[in-house]
Amino acid sequence: MRILDVALAARSYPIYIDSGLLAQGKLWQPHLGTGGTCIVTNETVGPRYLPALRTALPAPPLAVVELPDGERHKTLANVERIFDALMTAGAGRDVTLLALGGGVVGDMAGFAAACYQRGVRFLQFPTTLLAQVDSSVGGKTGVNHPLGKNMIGAFHQPAAVIIDTDTLATLPARELRAGLAEVVKYGLIREPALFDWLEAHAGALLAGDAEALSHAIETSCRIKAAVVAADEREAGERAILNLGHTFGHAIEAATGYRAWLHGEAVATGMLMAADLSHRLGWLTAGHRHRLAQLLQALDLPLSPPVLTLSRWHELMGRDKKVLAGRLRLVLLRRWGHAITTADVEPAALEATLRAFGATAD
């Protein structure tokens, strides 16, 4: 078993990575509170993995909330269903929420935990690759709004992250590919050796090779844990974890959170960020091409939907990194080193948007 630590002083917590961890209650039971548990899952994951989690608990859960599956359901209305279950069960401040599912479940359960009685304990049991390598670590919780993604939320760290790699065996191939996009991100922003490794092991990862996936998960979590420990609330460095996300979130919003998976949108967004970085003279054409080749090898999309320039600017202008009305983008200052900047030449940004199919109004 691999064990990593997210070092946040009193809010520090472990990340456990291994097969069969859902059933190993003795490992993670010490991280539970004393007031019982509430399991939050969805209608896809629940039937598969809820029985194992139930069996491993020291006592039956106070409540089980099974939410609809999909990004479009990450709403305040569904978080209210969690509150309803907690209130009906008479849960107190010593309750523990267990998030069993992908990033949508984790974000909503974490947000509910941040808000219920001004903050209760929760554990992450991520069951998708994207959640295992990214969203379950770091304490970002929240929901979407029709006008923008993750615009309503809170920072609330879990008590532990339990990554059972066996859950990837039932993950649809498209979801697996979407998760790999976030792994590529870590190579771009911090660790070029990971990018090299991904180029050499793309086939094994797509085939679901357990050893390759475990290495990708551990490396990604290690990188994210270090970034989060240095900047828990995204006052500075942590924003580099959003490489490709300003473009990607615009794609998701434009398509109603239905047509594109988050990782797919991030993949295209990272390629757009690399293109813009090249136009600013920071990245070579060769590096931009390498990224496109790797994304293609992982069967991830390279082109966004066709939008007008004004629509791009409208959607990107709703990004959480906008400050004082200025759009800030995460770009590659060099290969393996990302920065957040508001000093982007408008002409360069427009050239990138046009190169990726943006049309005039």
Secondary structure as GFF3:
##gff-version 3
##sequence-region A 1 361
A	DSSP	beta_strand	2	6	.	.	.	ID=ss1
A	DSSP	three_ten_helix	9	11	.	.	.	ID=ss2
A	DSSP	beta_strand	13	18	.	.	.	ID=ss3
A	DSSP	three_ten_helix	21	23	.	.	.	ID=ss4
A	DSSP	alpha_helix	25	28	.	.	.	ID=ss5
A	DSSP	three_ten_helix	29	31	.	.	.	ID=ss6
A	DSSP	beta_strand	37	42	.	.	.	ID=ss7
A	DSSP	alpha_helix	46	56	.	.	.	ID=ss8
A	DSSP	beta_strand	63	67	.	.	.	ID=ss9
A	DSSP	three_ten_helix	71	73	.	.	.	ID=ss10
A	DSSP	alpha_helix	76	88	.	.	.	ID=ss11
A	DSSP	beta_strand	96	101	.	.	.	ID=ss12
A	DSSP	alpha_helix	103	115	.	.	.	ID=ss13
A	DSSP	three_ten_helix	116	118	.	.	.	ID=ss14
A	DSSP	beta_strand	121	126	.	.	.	ID=ss15
A	DSSP	alpha_helix	129	130	.	.	.	ID=ss16
A	DSSP	pi_helix	131	135	.	.	.	ID=ss17
A	DSSP	beta_strand	140	145	.	.	.	ID=ss18
A	DSSP	beta_strand	148	155	.	.	.	ID=ss19
A	DSSP	beta_strand	160	164	.	.	.	ID=ss20
A	DSSP	three_ten_helix	165	170	.	.	.	ID=ss21
A	DSSP	alpha_helix	173	189	.	.	.	ID=ss22
A	DSSP	alpha_helix	192	206	.	.	.	ID=ss23
A	DSSP	alpha_helix	210	230	.	.	.	ID=ss24
A	DSSP	three_ten_helix	237	242	.	.	.	ID=ss25
A	DSSP	alpha_helix	245	254	.	.	.	ID=ss26
A	DSSP	alpha_helix	262	279	.	.	.	ID=ss27
A	DSSP	alpha_helix	285	297	.	.	.	ID=ss28
A	DSSP	alpha_helix	309	316	.	.	.	ID=ss29
A	DSSP	beta_strand	329	334	.	.	.	ID=ss30
A	DSSP	beta_strand	337	341	.	.	.	ID=ss31
A	DSSP	alpha_helix	346	355	.	.	.	ID=ss32
###
